[in-house]
Amino acid sequence: MRPALYPGLGLSVFKERELVQSGSSKVASWQLSGDYFENCNCDVVCPCLVSKAAPLAARPTQGMCDVALLFHIESGRYDQVSLDGLNVALIAHTPGPMGEGNWTIAGYIDERADDQQTAALAAIFTGADGGPMTAFAPLISNNLGVRKAPIRYTINGKIRAAQIPGVLNMGVEPLPTMHPSGEIWATIGHPVAPDKLALAVGSSASTFGDHGMHWDNSGRNGHYAPISWSN
């Protein structure tokens, strides 16, 4: 993992970890559970993980991928540091099939996080201390950094939504289905939620604008799922 995936914090991930681990070189033990959703610019259903091609080998339906991933931690700990109630947002652009790499990525960490919580979230969401995000680390070539921001994450029935004022307004809702549950759940091996993922579609006005990028993923592919991570 690149040690400074989040250079906007002013510290490398490994130095930030010292804030939490008090100088110990031992990797912290951590776990979290909560909720996540994503909204990309592919037509429904995104072929990156659901196609005849190998996972991440299919070309996105628009030729490239613009995706936002939003996370709400209901409960979590990084050693003795509580992560309860905090939110994280990641955005990524890939110029072609995701598995070919050359990802551009940026991050946003909940402004309510203190220094220790910020260090812990950076270590988890960069994959520096193990967990699902390690799967993405080798694919990243352009890091736009991270900043603290007010991140609002809401669940209203089967609808997920998140806002970062002036930057991001994203939401997803389940795809229409004849199933009485009103949801389509799939097991497709997505690193974020490998065993249970809902097929969804971007809500109206699902937009992102920052770092010179401007997306409108309304009506485009989405997913949501509960998450349970640990290292």
Steps between C-alpha positions, in 0.01 A plus 500: 500500500627846420578660836343836414173416330349785701771771489243774557505407867859626517633167634573166340270217599783336688575811703131548569483146637757601762239736644284198571760234573730717719815414307437126478578340165228242558206521263190601691208263540182656365143420403202695378143444389258730328357586162633599158379600156658589170387671182700478178445624145441156346167396358310259724638242576871594514707237315812540713398209723200363310585398144643217293848644553722439800431727800611861435600410142190626317501851357261735683191578292612862452858394427628631834376493859402785730392357835430624850499266800339620823537335839324534836659326799233399747750348742874451478828502688863540398681362803345716772384779269123512441381559144128493580280722284770631265472531121751468215474572127729379222484601135684336215549541126638228276580563131402148393435156650549522874740208511743684272571749777595865455234599752471858619365516854406758763360466849290690753501425872228606741586840647385373841793256517778599741868442421501140621178415317630666184819293520300183551265567210794581273669170589179301440382667182842497333541132583822582690386282789330227298134446424298522178657820366834325444344356183493846339841629609708360208262661249552860615746719311376856564422618852309826532515494878241524772334767703274518801144591411148492638356173365133424547390139446135399520296183464131542430347157457677352199643833382853612583627854460806707589599864473821700526399866463626649175664173395277194494132412496449129437221254558392154391177305510429135425439383145137416427427134562210255517646356821274581798797634697535785251874435467736294284788359701804339337818325608757627251820521704527880512792563740294745705210259552583162345208295633199731473454797267178669385461605137399864487473809283617855558235740626428824317761775543776256600794728433864555593721799434855542628862470383397620155256210458126538455267199487128442481431133572123536527329190367830314480620185672500474877545253784447498875568253778569453867872470568697311764877541474804405704867425456 
